[in-house]
Amino acid sequence: MCSTALWVVELPDSPPCGMNESFTPCICLQDEAAVFKAHLFMALRFLFSMERNRKVFKRLFPPNLFAAFIDIGHYQFSLARYSDLVQRWDAMNEKARNSMAAALEEINLFKGDAQRKVRDYVILELLGQGAFGAVYKVMVVTPRG
């Protein structure tokens, strides 16, 4: 058992399906920040479960964090399932965090004008960009009248 932990999450005695034998029966979350991060990742994972949000998460998270995020599975309520994700988040370097911040800014729909328009189209999000231009997801705006 962990002696200095604020939160101890108990797991079953045998490893869950897909885990190796170096399985630890309890996970210590040492501070309130780790518990908060675990709850935050749980909420994000529930949002990810909705089909329409998946592309956003794939663009936002670096590949190793996204892989751990996917491996958790849908609708997992145990905080222990999110501890590896919290550890990976804490181990991220400054370059990876800056990359995530840039990706978050790219998908931010509320920067600048609330609705950017081009002729009869409202730009919803940037899908990708390259040397010759950018591709956007748009919606046709039909005037009511």
C-alpha positions in Angstrom: 0.0 0.0 0.0 1.2 3.6 -0.6 1.9 5.6 2.5 2.2 9.1 1.2 -0.6 9.1 -1.4 -3.6 11.4 -1.2 -5.6 8.9 -3.3 -5.1 5.2 -3.7 -7.0 3.5 -6.5 -7.4 -0.2 -5.9 -7.4 -2.6 -8.9 -8.3 -6.3 -9.1 -5.7 -8.8 -8.1 -5.2 -10.2 -11.6 -4.2 -8.1 -14.5 -7.0 -6.9 -16.8 -7.1 -8.2 -20.3 -4.3 -6.8 -22.4 -2.0 -5.9 -19.4 1.3 -7.8 -18.8 2.3 -9.6 -15.6 4.2 -6.6 -14.2 0.8 -5.4 -13.1 0.6 -3.2 -9.9 -2.5 -3.8 -7.7 -2.8 -0.1 -6.6 -1.9 3.2 -8.2 -0.9 6.1 -6.0 -1.9 9.6 -7.1 0.5 11.7 -5.1 -1.2 15.1 -5.3 -4.4 16.8 -6.0 -3.1 17.9 -9.4 -2.7 14.2 -10.5 -6.2 13.4 -9.4 -7.5 16.5 -11.3 -5.7 15.4 -14.4 -7.1 11.9 -14.2 -10.6 13.4 -13.9 -9.9 15.7 -16.8 -8.7 12.9 -19.1 -11.8 10.9 -18.1 -14.0 13.8 -19.2 -12.1 14.1 -22.4 -12.3 10.4 -23.1 -16.1 10.6 -22.7 -16.2 13.4 -25.2 -14.0 11.4 -27.5 -16.5 8.6 -27.4 -18.8 10.7 -29.5 -17.9 10.0 -33.1 -17.8 13.5 -34.4 -15.0 14.6 -31.9 -12.4 12.0 -32.8 -10.5 13.9 -35.5 -10.1 16.8 -33.1 -8.4 14.7 -30.5 -6.1 13.0 -33.1 -4.9 16.4 -34.3 -4.5 17.7 -30.7 -2.6 14.9 -29.0 1.0 13.8 -29.9 1.0 10.2 -31.2 2.2 8.5 -28.0 -0.3 10.4 -25.8 -3.1 9.7 -28.3 -2.2 5.9 -28.3 -2.5 5.8 -24.5 -5.7 7.8 -24.7 -7.2 5.3 -27.1 -6.0 2.3 -25.1 -8.2 3.3 -22.1 -11.4 2.3 -23.8 -14.9 3.8 -23.8 -16.7 4.8 -20.5 -14.0 3.8 -18.0 -14.9 5.1 -14.6 -11.8 3.9 -12.7 -9.2 6.6 -12.2 -6.6 3.9 -12.3 -7.2 3.5 -16.0 -6.1 7.1 -16.5 -2.9 7.1 -14.4 -0.6 6.1 -17.4 -2.0 9.0 -19.4 -1.3 11.4 -16.5 2.2 10.1 -16.3 2.8 10.6 -20.0 1.3 14.1 -19.8 3.7 15.0 -17.0 6.7 13.6 -18.9 5.9 15.6 -22.1 8.7 18.0 -23.1 8.2 21.7 -23.9 8.3 21.1 -27.6 5.3 18.7 -27.4 3.4 21.0 -25.2 4.0 23.9 -27.6 2.8 21.7 -30.5 -0.4 20.9 -28.6 -0.9 24.6 -27.9 -0.5 25.4 -31.6 -2.9 22.6 -32.6 -5.4 23.8 -30.0 -5.2 27.3 -31.5 -5.8 25.9 -35.0 -9.0 24.2 -34.0 -10.3 27.1 -31.9 -13.5 28.2 -33.5 -13.9 31.3 -31.4 -10.6 33.2 -32.2 -11.1 36.5 -33.9 -14.5 36.7 -35.4 -17.0 34.2 -34.0 -17.9 33.2 -37.6 -15.4 33.8 -40.4 -17.3 34.0 -43.7 -16.2 33.6 -47.3 -19.1 34.5 -49.7 -22.0 32.2 -48.7 -19.9 29.9 -46.6 -19.0 29.9 -42.8 -15.6 28.4 -42.1 -16.0 25.8 -39.4 -12.4 24.5 -39.0 -9.0 24.1 -40.7 -8.6 20.6 -41.9 -5.1 20.9 -43.2 -2.6 23.2 -44.9 0.4 22.8 -47.1 2.7 24.7 -49.3 0.0 25.5 -51.9 -2.9 26.4 -49.7 -5.3 25.3 -47.0 -8.4 23.1 -46.8 -11.3 24.1 -44.6 -14.5 22.5 -43.4 -17.3 24.9 -44.3 -21.0 25.2 -44.1 -23.3 26.9 -46.6 -25.2 29.8 -45.2 -28.6 30.3 -46.8 -30.2 33.7 -46.1 -33.6 33.5 -44.5 -36.2 35.4 -46.2 
